[in-house]
Amino acid sequence: MAAPDENTRRLGSNVILLPEYEALKRGVEKLRTEISLLVLERDQLRFVECRNLETAYMLAVGALEYKAYEAQCLTLRLKRKIEMIQAKRNRQEKVVLSQIEHALDAEFDEYQRKLNEQMEKMNQAIERSHSPFLTNEETAECKKLYRAIVKTLHPDLHPDLTDAQKQLFQNAVQAYQDGDLNTLRLIRAMSEEPPLPDNRENAAAALYREKEWLKNMLTAIHEDIAAIKSKFPYTMKKFLSDPQQVEKKKQELTSIIGQYQDMAKHYQEKIAEMVG
């Protein structure tokens, strides 16, 4: 039997023709490019657009939402305090307010944790609102650099990366999130396209495996993007673009705060009567 000529290579029992091999390489490269664009879209949503939307939302109505939740917590606590005092009186036990307050602290610990989280989000939104903004040209360069880094250093695209390369990619993610253009430039200069194996048979086998893997990854990233767009803060995009809706929300929250404050005042007066 004649040996395969120079335009063919053998993979197992199958003959890999040079044109087929080149088509396989092009197909994998097309998938890599498509995935790098999708990763850029996903991370642009996560690290830029959603952060900006959350900042805008918090600055627009976040303070009122915090006050409304704080007023709700106080009202619920006062109502529970009345119940605990009444239970003591029904059992003809001495009412020790310090003990009741201690028990209430434990019961309402989760409410306080959520209040603290809301306050932290407000602080972060205020800090971000004071951060310097990149120019349009700098933003475009950030996207271009980050996409190139994703293509060469993303662990899902390149499972054989060293720990140092994986850390370099994490640094790139953080730099993109922070809009740190200089760091992205540095990381891009340090990254290179990983070479395929020299032996074409090994390279073809690797390409076949990578093609299937990339197809699965493509589906997963599409799902990530859909999930991001289905949740807060992305779902507030339309709301924030409508000043009338924002104003309506503010009025609703102001009304809710007033209602809770009235209830809290009533409960405080009730407690004063019970222990007076």
C-alpha positions, 0 to 999 in steps of 0.5 A: 500500500502506498504511503499517504502523500504530503497533503494527508495526515493520519488520525487513528484509522481515519485519513485527515486531508490537509484541506479538512484539517485547515477547515477544522482549524478555521472552525475552531478559530471561528468558535474561539472568536465568537466566544471571546465576543460573547465573554466580552458581552457578558462581562460588559454586562456584569462589570460595567452596565449592571454596575452603572445601572445599580449605581443609578438605581441606588442614587435614584431610589436607594435611600428611600428604599433603605428608609422604608425598610428601616421604618418597616423593621422598627414597626415590626420590632415595636409590634413584637415588643408589645406582644412580649410585654403582654405575654409577661403580663398575662403570666403575671411576670415582671416586665424587664425591658432590657431583657425584652430588648435583648431578645428582640435583638436576637429575633431581628438580627436578620433584619439588621443584617439586611439593613447593613447590606443596603447601607453598604450598597449605598456607600458603594454607589456613592463611591462609584458615582465619584469615580473618574470615567474613561473617554470613549476612546479609552473605553473602546481600547479597554474592550479591545484589550480585554477581548484579546486577553480573553481569547488567549488566557481564559481558563475555559478556552485554555484548560492547560494554563499554568497557575500564573497564567490563571492569576494573570487572567483574574488580574485582567478581569479585575482591571476590566472591572475597575477600568484600569487601562494601563494594567490591561495594556500590560497583561495584553503585552504579556499574553500570547496565542498558545501554539498548537502541537507541532505534530499535525495528528496530535493537533487535529485530535486536540482540535476535534476535542476543543471544537466540541468543548467550545460548542458547549461553552458557547451554550453556557455563555448564552445562558449566563447572558440571559440570566444576567438580563433577567435579574436586578439590576438589568431589569431596572434599565427601562425603569431608570430611563423613564423619569416619570416612573422614577418619580412615581416610585419615589412618591410610593416609597415616601408614602410607605415611610409615612405609614410606617412612621405613623404605625411606629408612633402608635406602637410607642404610645401603646408601649408607654401605656403598658409599662408606665 
